[in-house]
Amino acid sequence: MIRRLRWRKRDVYVDLGAERFIAAEKGSVRIAVEIKSFTGPSPIDALEKALGQFTLYHDILERVEPDRELYLAVSDATYGDIFEDAMGELLLDNRRLRLLVCNTETEVIERWTPEPPTAK
């Protein structure tokens, strides 16, 4: 599902808007997910573009849906290639972005970095 985010006269499109159920007794946490494949000749170029989109979408969400958390979805292979490398570790250590890591073969979420907060 593509989710439109409008900021004044401009639109951008996040790949998925969803509700993630943490636990029945804790309610749900609203999320938005931008999916990136990191294909192309330069993984660093793809990272720069993904980071720019993530920052833009994050800032718009802060204004229009402040209760929704934005995550960047990447494959487990991309996580290993980029986010376990020095540059990716720097971004995660500084909490520049939130990642959702998926196994592309099983289509299972392997990790949330960081874990989403539980609903109050």
N, C-alpha and C positions, 0 to 999 in steps of 0.2 A: 504494500500500500504506500503510495506516495502522499506525503502530507505537505500542503502548501503553507508557507509562513509569509505573511504580508507585513512589510514594514513601510509605512506611508504609501508611496506609489509603486513600490517594487515588490516582486515576489521572488522567493527562493523555495526550493523543494527539498525536503528531508525525505530520505527513503522510507522511513517507517515511523509511525506514531503508535505507541502501544501502552498497555497497562501490564506491568509485571507484578504478579502476585508473589509477595515475599512469604507470607504465612497468613492463614485465615484469621488468626487472632490479632495480627498487626495491620490488616488491611492491604492496600496496594500502593505501589509507587508508580507514578506516571513517568514514562520515558519517551524519548525520541531517538531514533537510530539512523545514523548516516553510514551506509555500507560502502566500503572501498576495497577494490581488488588489488591495487598497487601493481598493475601490469604496465608494461612499457619499458623503455630502455634504461631509465634512471630511477631506482627506488627512492633516492633522496628528492628528486623532482616531484615524484608522486607524494612523498611525505609532506613536502612544502605546500603543495596544492591542497591536500587533505587537511592540513593544519589551518590553512587559510579559510577553507569552507567551515571547518569545525568552529573556529573563532567567530566567524560571521553568524552562523546559525545559533551558536551559544548566546551571543549578545542579543540577537533578536528574540530568542526564547525567554531570556531574562526579562524582557519588556512585555511580551505578549502572553506568555504562559510561564510565569516564574516558578510554578510548582512542578514543571516537567524537567527531568534531567536528560541531557544529551549524551549519547554514547557513540563512539566511532566503532563500527563493526569491521573486524579484519579476520582473515583466515588464520588458522594455527601456523601455517607456513610463513605468512607475512609477519606474524608476531615473532616467530623465531628469527627471521631474517632481519627485521627492522627494530623491533622493540626489545629484543634481547641483546642488541648491539649498543655501543656507547651512546649514540645519538638518541635512540629511542629510550634508553634507560634514563637519560637526562630529562626528557620530556615527562616520563612517568614519575621520576623522583620529584620533579617540580610541580607535579599535579596539573600540568598544562591541559591534559585531556583525559577523558574516561574511555576505556576500551572494553569492548565485548568481543571475546575471541571464540571463533566457531571452528569446529572440525568440519571441513567441507565434505568429507566422505560420509560421516554419520549425521551431519546437519544438527549437531548437538553443541550447545554453548559450553565451552570448556572453562571459561573464567570471565569474571567481571573485574576490571582493574580501574579504580577501586570498586569494592562491593557497593551496590546502591544502598542508600540509607533506608532504614525501615520506616514505614509510615507511622505517624503518631496517632 
